[in-house]
Amino acid sequence: MDDEFIQSEGRNLKIAWDKFVPHSSIFVPSQNTDDCKKLLKRACNKRKFRTRIRVGTWDGVRGVRVWRIEDKKG
C-alpha cells in the first residue's frame, strides 16, 4: 500500500495514494491553503499524477481539493 503522511498545520494526514485513481478527488481541510496546496502538488508530481487543485470551501469547511485527471495515453 502506497501511503504517505503529509504534515499540514501540525497534523499528520495519511493519504492512501493507491486508492487515488483517475476521476476521484481528495479534500484536505486547511486554513493555510497556500502551504497545503504546495505539499499536495509536490506529492502528486512525485507520483506523476495529472491533477487539478483548487482552494475553496466545501460543506462549510475551508481547504484544498485535488482531483486526479485521467492519465495521458501514449
N, C-alpha and C positions, 0 to 999 in steps of 0.2 A: 504494500500500500504506500502510495506516494503522499505522505502527509508532511506538512511543514507548518511550523508555528511562525506566525507573524506577530511582532510586538507592536501594538498600536495603543498609545495613550496609557502605557503601563500595564496593559492586558496582553496575555498571550492568547492569540486566536489560532486555533487548529483548523487548517483547511485541507480537506481531502481532495487533492488535485486530480486523482484518478477518477473521481466522480464528476469533475467539472468538464462535461462533454459539450461539443458544439450545440448551440441553441439553448443553453442553460445559463443561469446567472447566479452570482453570489452577492450578498449585501453585507457590508461591514459598517455597523454604527460608529460614527466618529464625529467629534466636534472639530478636530484638527484635520480637516478633509484634504488639505494640500499634502501633508506628510503621508497620510493613509493612501492617497491616490498614487504617490510615488512608490511606496512599498509594494502595492499591488501590481503596478505596471512593471516594476523590476522583476517580481516573481513570475509574472506571466511571460515576459520576454525571455527569461531564463528557460522556460519550457517551450518556447517558440509558439505560443498560443496567439492567435489573432483575436483581439478583443476590442470592445468598445467600453470606455469607462466614463461614468457620469457621476457628478456630485449632485445631491438633491435630498429631498425629504420624502420618505415613503412611510405611509401609515403613521405620520406624525413624528418620525424618527429621522434625524439628520445623519447622513453618512455617504458612503461610496458604493455604487453598484457597478459590477463588472459583468458584461455579457460576453460569452465566448461565441465567436463567429465561426462559421464553418471554415475549415482549413482550405487553403488553396489547393487546387488539383494540378497535378503535373509538376 
